[in-house]
Amino acid sequence: MKFPYFYQQMLGFLSVIIMLLTISVVSIVLFARNTAIKGTENRLFAYAESIVDVNLESNQLSHFQSLLGNQGVTFFVFDSNGDLVFPKLSENIETRVVPEEEDRLRDGERVSLTTEQADLYGNPRDTAYIYLPYFTSSAGDYAGFVAVSAPVSQIERQMSDLKRNLFNAFLISTIIAIIMSFVFARYQVKRVNGLRQAAHMVAEGNYDIRIKHKDRDEIDNLSQDFNKMIYALDMSRQEVERQEERRKTFMQDAAHEMRTPLTTINGLLEGLEYDVIPESQRLRSIQLMRKETKRMIRLVNENLDYENIRANRIILNKHILPVSEILDEIKEQMANIAESSNNKLKIDSLENLTVYADYDRFKQILVNLIKNAIQFTDDGLIEVSGMKTETGTKIIIKDNGIGMTEDQIKNIWDRYYKADISRTNTKYGESGLGLSIVQQLAEMHKAKLEVESEPEKGTTFTIEFPDSKD
């Protein structure tokens, strides 16, 4: 069954208010009635004390009888045996005192009660009774008690008037409560509907919506969290769009990178198939196909390596490594590559310099950075140096090649990005994945990677590996 939130709120407010009003009315009626009866009892006890104070003389008692009778109050004096002493009546008047109450009177206690039974004359009506014991003046022995009674009909009339007035007040308060519940419920539902409308707009793709709030209550806190959620969703959407764009770019770049060697291989195979390649050129054609095949294998391996690193499928086995020995190995491997570009590779003497890293991945980082420097340098110098810092080991690779602008520096870590497109098909570093892999491996090592560059003056890569074994 559908029950709108507005009516739930209104019913909730109204129920609480009506319950409070009902409890208040009942409490006021009961308190007023009890207070009135208590006041009547105190008045009757005062009369009884006055009767006892006149030493129960007949003429004084008669005077009291005439005075109190005008107020609807009757009193009787009984002796210790429960026999009526005053007034002298022909009828046999019962004391209406039970044994327990008689014991209390003998102990000097006062007794009061309200009953719906008939009064001492036998007339049926609601009556308040009080019993006050009296004692002999000489020995202080229990001598009897004075019974004073008064009808409570006047109290009941007062209670009826009070109930009628309270009922009218209750009706007026209920009407006001309905109006206030309507206003409060409408206000709360309006705020909830604001959230609902905002959620609907977000579902339709509007991420610019923001809900105003004053940080007063839970709904304002919900609005604040809702705004944060919209911002997070917007950031996620932008990231998805950016990743989708990168995916498209990756597919295009990967297709482009593989199309060139495949086209070369396919052309050479067709030439061999149809004998259009001279016998003297066949060996060179085979060597060229092998070269392009190696290039494709290198491209595939680098892609797999990159994806494995991003997916955290690479486990580092860190040790304290001698930097100089590793750089000597790299220098032997890279010397011919540097010479083919008329570059000079200079590695400083780094004896006793150590680094805490994974051997294979540390070497891969340095090889990729040096290859990158060779790729974008012609007839220049590539310098590799290192030093110990307070927190780790710093390695610096500096070249005097073509350099980069600030915008190019921001993009060099992206997959397949090349600062100079004309150098796409250079012999070494053609895939554009080298620096992306370097960045991922540096993050795995918790190493700090920085780059400084100036167009036509060169580039300097600095990577600092921490000594911590955490």
FIZA-6225 format. One record per residue (C-alpha): x, z, y; residue in one letter. Coordinates in pm, whole numbers, plus 50000, padded with zeros to 5 digits. Layout:
// FIZA-6225
XZYa...
This chain:
// FIZA-6225
500005000050000m501414989250332k501605017050590f503285006250918p506095027651050y504235032551381f501385050651204y503845070350994q505555083051308q502275090251484m500845108351179l504045128451144g504015139851509f500275146951499l500475166551172s503195189151305v501365195551633i497985202351467i499615225451214m501305244951492l498055246751689l496105258651384t498645285551303i498675296351667s494865298451690v494515318251366v497355341451469s495815347351813i492355355151666v493735379151406l496025395951657f493235399751913a490795413851655r493345438251517n494325448751868t490695454251966a489935474651654i493125494851701k492105501952059g488645513051943t490205536151684e492515551451945n489515557052174r487585573551892l490555596251808f490675606552174a486985615952156y487595635551835a490505654551991e488305663552288s485635676352049i488165697951864v489555711152194d486185726952293v486415748851979n483355732051833l480905751752051e477345739852005s476495735752373n479675715852437q479075694752128l475565686952244s476945676652581h479465653652410f476685639752192q474635629052492s477625613852670l478975594952367l475535584452252g475165563552569n478295544352458q476985538852106g479395564351964v478255590251712t480185619851578f479695645751309f481505677851230v482035687850866f483425719650723d486155722450458s483605717550181n482335685250330g479035700150453d477635688750784l478105714551063v476945694351364f474425680551440p471775698851247k469905672151057l467245675150794s468675646050600e471545650850362n474465632550533i477335622250309e480855623850438t481905590150287r485375605050234v487065597349900v489285623449734p492485606049836e491425605850201e490325642250177e493805651650051d495325633750348r493015652550585l493995686050429r497645676250489d496825671150855g496835633250857e494445611751055r492295586750868v490805554651008s488895526050849l486555497550929t483665489950697t480745466450671e478565493550517q475835512550695a476655538850952d476125576050898l472415571850970y472165545050706g471805515550946n473625484750816p476275472251058r480065468351094d481395501951196t484755517351275a485315552551140y487965578351221i488435612651067y490355639951249l491065672451064p490865706351242y492265740051142f491575776651204t493295790251512s494355822351343s495815812551007a496005774951060g494075767750745d492155735950691y488645741650831a487085707050815g487135674451002f485415655251278v484035620751194a483555596651483v482045562051441s481305532651665a479915498151592p482355468751617v479665443651701s480995442252056q484395432951918i482845406151702e481075391752006r484365391752191q486015374951893m483255348751885s483815340952251d487585339752192l487155316451894k484905293552096r487395292152381n490275286452141l488345259151962f487775241152293n491455245352373a492255232552025f490175201152080l491795194552417i495265200952272s494525177651981t493515149652218i496695155252421i498695156552095a497235123151985i498225107452317i501725122452305m502145112251940s501105076952032f503655075852316v506525090752112f505745069651805a505575038152014r508905046552178y510625052551842q509105021851680v510125000851980k513745011151923r513495003351551v511904969651630n514824962651863g517184967151567l514924945551350r514844917251604q518614919251648a519094917451269a516794887151258h518824869751529m522054877151342v520514862951025a519834830951220e523484828951321g523514845451665n526514868851663y526554874352039d523634898752034i524424934852122r522094964952125i522234988452422k522495025252334h523165058252508k524665077852216d521845103552216r520585104651859d520815089051512e519125056751620i521715052551896d524435059251638n522805033251414l522765008751706s526445015351767q527265009351399d525054978251407f527094964351697n530284971351502k528794953851199m527904923151409i531454922251545y532894925151193a530554897951067l531554875651358d535214881251282m534584874050913s532694842551002r535514830651225q538024839050951e535954819650695v535794789850930e539524792450992r540244794950619q537964765450554e539824745450817e543114756050662r541794746050320r540914711550448k544284708850615t545994720750298f544194694750087m545104667550333q548724678950357d549074683449982a547574648949923a549894634250184h552944651850042e552214639849688m551054604949784r554434594949919t556484601749603p553664589449378l553464556949576t557214552649546t557194559849172i554194537149114n555804508549305g559054511549112l557224513248778l555264481848864e558514464748960g560064474348627l556934463648438e556844428948591y560664424248601d560714420048978v563574444749012i566984429748942p568984444148656e571574456848902s568914477249085q567174492148783r569474522248754l569034529449124r565254526249083s565284551148797i567414575049002q564984571449294l562024579249064m563824609648933r564474620649290k560794616749384e559744634149063t562014663649143k560524663949491r557014666349345m558084693449100i559644712449388r556434709149589l554274721349300v556614750349226n556634761249588e552834759949601n552594780649284l555174804749418d553274808249745y549954814649570e551504839949331n552984858849624i549684858749817r547784870349508a550284899149453n551244885449115r554924889549203i556504922849108i559624932149302l562524948249122n564434963749410k568054974649390h570944980549627i572564946049646l575934934449788p575074910250070v578464893250082s578374882449714e574924867449749i575844848850068l578974834849899d576764820449623e574394805649880i577254790750078k578464772049771e574974758749704q574244748950065m577624735050170a576864699450058n573394700650212i574834711650548a577544684850535e574964657450466s573434665350807s576844668650971n576234705851015n578644733850971k577564765250781l579374796550897k578884829850718i580514860850862d582494884250645s580034910950536l582134932150308e580584965550207n577234955250356l574354962850119t570604957050121v567764973149928y565774943549790a564804922649489d567774900349402y565944867549337d563494871349625r566194882249871f568194851549781k565074829849810q564434843050162i567964834950278l567954800550112v564654791050278n565784803150621l569114784650593i567394752950466k565014754850760n567934757951001a569674727850841i566464707150847q566044710851224f569704708351321t571904677551350d575654678951412d575334715751481g576284750251363l574344774251141i575624809951158e574724837950918v575604873751010s574484908850922g574794944951016m573714979650915k571064996551132t569705031951145e566805022850920t568074994250707g570004961550687t569604933250937k570354896750852i570554870551128i570394832451080i571094813551398k571244776051465d571694753551769n569114727651660g565994713551825i564404747751883g560704754951931m558164762652201t556124794852208e553064776852068d555134762651782q556544797151702i552994810451657k552274784351389n555504782351191i554234807250930w551224785550846d551254765850524r552584730050562y553194734550934y556194716051075k557444719851429a558684683751422d556454660051222i559164633251228s561224655650998r558524657450730t560414636150483n563864650650527t565804655450209k565614693350214y562574713950318g560004686050313e557104707350184s556584729350488g556134760050265l559534776250310g558724798450609l555294807550469s557004820350155i559594838750365v556854856650558q555014867150242q558184879750073l559194898550389a555834916450389e556284925650024m559674940750110h558154957650419k560834939650615a560584932650987k560774895151060l561374881851412e562094847551558v563484836651892e563744800451994s564204777652292e563644740052287p566844719652255e568944751352235k568244764851890g566464791651690t567404826351566t565654843151272f566184880751229t564974899850925i565554936950874e565114952150527f564384989750521p566555013350319d563555033750204s562845033149833k559195042149876d
